[in-house]
C-alpha cells in the first residue's frame, strides 16, 4: 500500500514537505476560478507546482 495525504488545506502540503512526512503523493482540491476557496487560487497553484511529491 502506498501512503498518500488528502487535504483541503494547501499549507498541509508545505508542512509535509518540510517535515519529511512519510507520504508518496498528495490530493488537494483546486478551483481555478477561486470560488469558495479559503485562500487565493494562485497561491495554491504555486504550492502544487513546488510540491516535492506528485499532487
C-alpha positions in Angstrom: 0.0 0.0 0.0 1.3 3.5 -0.9 0.7 6.2 1.7 -0.9 9.4 0.5 -2.3 12.5 2.0 -5.6 14.1 1.1 -6.3 17.6 2.4 -8.5 20.7 1.9 -5.8 23.0 3.4 -2.9 23.7 1.0 -0.5 24.6 3.8 -0.6 20.9 4.7 1.5 20.1 1.6 4.1 22.6 2.7 4.3 21.2 6.2 4.5 17.6 4.9 7.3 18.5 2.5 9.3 20.4 5.2 9.0 17.8 7.9 9.6 14.8 5.6 6.3 13.1 6.3 6.1 9.5 5.0 3.7 10.0 2.1 4.2 9.4 -1.6 1.5 11.7 -3.1 -0.9 14.5 -2.2 -4.6 15.1 -3.1 -5.5 18.8 -3.0 -8.7 20.4 -4.1 -8.2 23.2 -6.6 -10.7 25.6 -8.1 -9.0 27.9 -10.7 -11.8 30.5 -10.5 -11.2 30.8 -6.8 -14.9 30.3 -6.0 -15.4 29.4 -2.3 -11.7 28.9 -1.8 -10.1 29.5 1.7 -7.1 31.2 0.1 -6.1 32.7 -3.2 -6.1 30.2 -6.2 -2.7 31.5 -7.4 -1.1 30.7 -4.0 -2.5 27.1 -4.1 -1.3 26.7 -7.7 2.2 27.7 -6.7 2.2 25.2 -3.8 1.0 22.4 -6.1 3.8 23.3 -8.6 6.5 23.4 -6.0 5.5 20.3 -4.1 8.2 17.7 -3.7 5.8 14.8 -4.4 3.0 14.3 -7.0 -0.2 16.2 -6.3 
